[in-house]
Amino acid sequence: MKGFINYINNTYKKQLGGSSSNKLCNYDFYDFIKKTLSDNNNNRATNFKIIYEFLLDIYNQEEDNFNNKFVCIILITFILEYEYYLIIFKNNYIEYGYNITENYQGKDPCLATYEEYIEDQKIKVRFNYDYNGYKIESLYDRIKSDKSIHYRSIIKHLSSNIDLLLDYFCEKIDYFFQKFIELLVNKLKKRYDNIELIMFQDKEINIDNINPNWLNEIQDKKYIDEIIKETIETYHDNKNQYIGEGNCFFSWLFIFYKKHQNDQESKNRSYLDYYGSCITSSLLEQFLLIKINIPVENINLILQNEIDYKDTESFLHDYHQLTQERLKKSIENRGKNKNENKIFVGYGISHWSSMLKKVDDNAIIKKKYITFRFGKDYNEDIFITYPLINIKKSPKEYFIAFVYECFDYYTELMNKNKDIIGNNYVEQIINFFNDERIKLFDDNIRI
């Protein structure tokens, strides 16, 4: 078995070793996650906690298995956002373990459906929007005529069936990775005649079949970095449209952004596109770089403040309060890197992006790095508000930067929509997450 399901199972085997004395010995880790989260009785809140604890333990392992760490972050953000989805849109009485006293009756969100039709001998797509669900208003600016967040209609069938939900998610991650590697190979072929043989050694083109030494077998690497950058940027443009709401991988997969689906754009777009923010894009592209065997030391997360650099010291983004607070505390506790040549003027965040140190050792000094979706020119150091974050060198801060943003986003989203969801209900849920989930993560991220 290959693909994301196998990645999940390998994290379990690496950490626990499949001991017969362990209660998981009769299950693959993936099946254990399904079995645990499918139990929607009185223990729902506890069952989510069990999965978070396992994933946190795996992430905390000191060995340099960065594939496992990426899988843990992606899974945690997907499952954590799924938990928020159930809380906002489904029935969540006190028996589910969230300390809720409100008699809350949830219902589906607004849904987006589509149909294909033939016109002028071409397949076209028509989109329809159902407003019968909760009209949850976006945190971010949307087209004036439609502020409601829409989800793909398939979510109605998947959100109550964890087996189908996780299978669908893993299938889409695999599809995303496969299309990326096919695009990368096609671009590399234009410069390297034998690249397919070097990368896959007569195996099928698949991201799991890559020769781990393929970069070392290429003598002239001067085109490699730019081709990788071009491939990632092309794929983002074609398949991964930007949307502020797509902070984690549940929304990345299911939120449907009406602004990008007017009649003109629908002619050339697929219903299967993903909608991610700069946060999901950064995590995906860095995981892709790991999967094609780029050295982990070469891959860094950049956090930027593009809003008001003149007052960055006191400026904190309204929507990223917890993330900014935890990162500031972690960085100040360990001390800034004295060898770091950037000027850090504060801790406000408005943008996540990536920086890759080139694999071409002959690159001239001023062009040793390439960036992805960088908000400002890299020479404008004033916009980089944190030391560069690397999953190997600073795994705790890396985790905080991607996971804690989920708490931030849904706290703000529920507060903005508390008149729709219910004031008391929102207050109780936020209190639960502060007392239980955030504390769990704070106490268990030890690296």
N, C-alpha and C positions, 0 to 999 in steps of 0.2 A: 504494500500500500504506500502510495506517495501522496504528496500534497499536504494541505494544512491540517487535516485530521491526523496524519502521521506525525506532523510536528507537535501537535498537542499530546499525542501518546508518548512521544519521545521525551517530553518534559517530565512526565510522570516516571518513566523508567529510569531516567537519569537521576532523579532525586531519591526515589524510594526503593529502587532496585527490584521491585516485584517480589518482595519477601513474602513467604507463605504465611507468616505471622501477622502481616498487615491486612487490615480489613478490605483493602482494595485489590487483593491478589486475584479475585475472580473477575475483575473488570479491567478493560483498558481504561486509561484515565478519561478519554473522551466519553466513553459509555458511562463512567461514573458521574461525570458532570451532568449528562443527560438524566440519569436516574435520580440524582439528587435534586435537580431543579424541576423535575416533572412532578414532584410531590407538592401540590398546591393546597395542602391542608393547613393545620394550625402552625406548621413549622416553616412557612415560606421564608420569613425573614431570617430564620436560623439557617436554612438551607443555602441561601445566598451567601451568608457569612462563612459557611463551611468551604465553599468554592473559593472565595476570596482568600481565606487562610492558606489553602493549598497553593494557590498561585503566588501569593506573597512569599511563602516559604521557598518555592522554586526560584523566584526572582532573586532572593537573598543568597542563593548559593554562590560561593566565591569563585568557583571554577569559571574559566573563560568560555562558557557556552552562550554566546550572545544571541544565537538563534533562539534559544529557550527564553531569554529575557525579552526579546521582541514579541514572541508568541504570548508571553504572559501579559505584557502591556496591552496588546491588541485584544486579547480575550477579556481582560479586566474591564477595559473601556466598553467593549460590546455588552458584556453581562451587566455592568453597572448601569449603563444607559437603558438596557432592557428592563431592569428593576424600576428605574424611574418611569419608564413608559407604562408599566403595569400599575404603578401607583397613581399616575395622573389619569389614565384612561380606562382602567378596569375596576372591578369591585375590590375594595380593600378595607374590610371591616376589621375590628379588633382581633378576630381570630387568626389573622395572618401574621400577627406578632409585631406590628409596627406601633403599638401603643396608641392606636387611633380610637377616639371616643365618638367621633362624628359618624352619623349614619350616612355614609357616602355611597352614592350609586354612580359609578363611572360609566362611560360609554365610549364608543369608538371616536377617533379623531376625524377630521375632514379627510376624505379619501380622493385619490386621483385614479381614474381608470382610463384605458385607451382601447382603441380599435383600429385595425388596419383596413385599408380599402385601396382599390385600384383607380387611378385617375391618370389619363394620358399614358397608359401602359406602364405606369410606375406605381410601386407600393408606397403609400403615404400613411400617415398616422394621425388620428384624431383623438384629442384628449378631452375628457369630461371630468368635471369637478363636483363632488358631492359635499354639500355644506351641512348635512344633517348631524354631523358629529360635533364635538366640542370645537368651537372656533377659538383655538389657542392662538394668541397673537405673537408674532415673531418679536424677538428682542431687537432685531436689526432692521434697517430700512428695507422695505419691500415696495413693490409697485403700489401706488396709492389706492387702487381699486380693490386690492386683495391683500390683506395683512395676515390672513389665516395660514397657519402651517398645514400643508397637505402631506399625507403619507401615501405611498403606493398601495393600491387596493389589496395587493397580495398579503399585506400585513394583517388583514382581518382574519386570514386563514392560518397564518403562521404564529401569531403572537401568543396563542393559547396552546400551542403544541411545540414543546421545546425540542423534540426530536427533529421535526421538520425545520424548525427555525435554525438550529445549529447546522444541520446538513446544508441548508440553503446558503447560510453565511460562508461556510467552508468552501462550498462549490464556487461561490462568487469570488472569493479570495484566490482560489486556484485559477479561475478564468482570468482574473486581473493579472496574475503573475505570468501565465502562459502567453497572453497577448503581448505583454511587455517583452518577454525574452524573444519571441518571434520577431518583433519589431527591431530589437537590438541586433539580432543576428543579421537581419536584412540590411541594416545600415552598416554594420561592420564589414559585410561582404564587399561593399563598394571600395574598401581600402585594403582588405586582407583576403586574398584569394582562398586560402585554406583555413579560414577561421572556424568553419563548422567542424572540421576534423579536429582542430586544436581544442575547441571548447567541449566537444561531446564525444570524441573518440569513437565514432561509428554508432553511438547510441542515438536515440530519438531526441529531437530538440525539446528539452524540458528543463526547467530551472533546477530540478533535483538531479539532473544528469551532468551538470557542469563539471568539467575537469578542474579540481581545486588549484592546479598549477598552471592554468591556461595563460595567465598574465605573464608568468615567468618564461613561457615558451615563445612569446612574441618579442622579437628583437627591437623593432622600432615601435615605441609606444606613443609617439607624439600625437596620434589621432584618437587614441582610446578615450581620453577624458572628455573631449568635446563631443564625441559620438554618444557617450553615456549621457551627458547633459542634454544633448539634443533629443535623445530617445525619451528620457524622462519628461522633458518639457512637452514634447509632441504628444505623449500619452496622456499627460495631465490635460492638455488642451482638448483632446479628442474624446476622452472617456470620463474624466474626473472634474466636472464643472465646479467652480467655486460657489459656496453658499455659507454664509455666516453660521447658520444653524447646524452645519455638519461637523460638530466638534468631536464626536466619537464615532465608532464604527457601526452602531445600530442606526444612527441617523444617516451616516454615509451610505448605507445600503437602502434605507426605506423612505427617507424624506424626499419629497418631490417638489421641486422649485418651479412654480408656475411662471415666474418671470422668464425662464429660459425656454419655455415651451409655447410661445405664441405661434400662430399659424405659419409664419415665414420660417422660423427656426425649426419647426417640426418636420419640415421637408427633408432636412439633412441630419436629424438627430434620432437617436435610438432611445426607446423607453427604458433600456437597460443601463443607461448612463448612471454614474455615481455622482453624488453631491457631497463634496467634502470641503472642509475649511483648510486654512494654512496649517492647522494642527494635524489633521489626518494625512494631509499631503506630505508633511515633513516626516511623519512616522513611516508611512508607506515607502517613500523614496529611500529612506535610510535602511529599511529592512531589505529592499530590493538590492541595494548596494552590498549589503552583507551576503545576500544569497548568491551574488555573482562573484563573491570572493574578493571584494575590495577590502584591504586591511582595515579593521575596525578603528585603528588609531587615526585613519585618514578622514573619518566621517564625524562631523560635528553639528550640533544643533545651535542655531543662532536665535537669540531672543532680542527683539527690537522694540523700540518705542518710536513710532513715526509721527506722533501727534504734536508734541510741543517740546522739542529737545532743549529749549532754553530753560525749562523748569522741570527737567526730568527727575531731579533729586526728590522733589516733593510730589511728583505726579505718579499716581497709581491708577491704572485703568479701572473704571467702575465695575466691569464685568469679570475681572480676574483677581479679585481681592485675596482669596485664600491661596491661590497659586503664587502670587507675588509675595505674600507674607511668608509662606513656607520656604520658598527659594531664597529669599533674603536672609532668613534665619540660618538656613543650611550653609549658604556661601560664607556668611560672616563667621559662623562657628568654625569652619575649617580654614578660614583665611584665604584671601585672594592670592592667586598665583603670582609670586613676585617677578617671575620671568615673562608674564603676559604683557605684551606691548600695546594693548588697547587701553583706552581711557574709558572707565565705567563711571557714568555720572548719575546713576540711579537704578531703580528697580521696577520701573513701569514697563508693562508689556502690551503691545498692540499687534505684534506679528511674530509668527514662527517661521523660520526658514532653515535651509541646510547649507553647509559648506563642505566641500570635498577637497582634500589635499590631493593634488594630481599624482597619479601612478607613474607618470613620466618623470623620471629622475632628472632628465635633461632640460626640463622646463626652466625658463629664466626666472630669477628670484621674484620679480614683480608679478609674475603670473603663476605662482605655485598653487593657487587655489581657484576653484570655480564655485559659484554659488547658485542655488536654485530658489527662484521666486523671491529674490532679495529685494526688500523694500526700497533701499537706497544703495547708491554705489558703495562698494565695500570700503573704499578709502574714507568714507564719512564715518569715522569711528564713533562720533557722538551719538549715532543712532543705535549702537549696540549697547544694551543696558546691562548685560550680564557677561561674565567670563564665558567663553565657548564651553558648551556642555557636551561631553563625550560619554557614551554609555559604559565604556570601560573605565575611564578615569574618574567619573563622577556619576555612578549609577543611581544614587539616591536622588540627585537633582534631576537627572534624566527622567526618572519615574514620576517625580512631582510635576514636572513641566507638562507631561501628557495626561496623567490620570487625574490630578486634582482639578484640572480645568473642567472636568465633568461635573464635579460638585458645584463649582462656580456658576457654570452655565444654567444648571437646573434650579439652583437657588434663585437666580435672577429671573428665570423664565416663570417660575411659580409665583414669585412675588408680583411680577407684572400682571399675571392673570389670576390673582387671588379672588377677584370679584366673580370670575367665571368658575373657578375650581372650588372656591369656598375659603374664606379667611381663616377659620379655625382649623380646617383640614390642612391647609398649606403650612400654617404655623406648627402644627403637630408633626408633619412630615419633615420639615426643616429641622426641628428639634431632634427628631429621631436620627437623622443623618449626622447631625453635629455630635450627638452623644454616642452613637454606635458606629457608623461607617467611617467617618473621618477619624475618630479616635482609634479605630481598628487599624487604619492605614498609618496613622502617625506612630502607633506603638510598634508596628511590625516592619516598617522600612528601616532596616538596620545597616545596610551597606554604606 
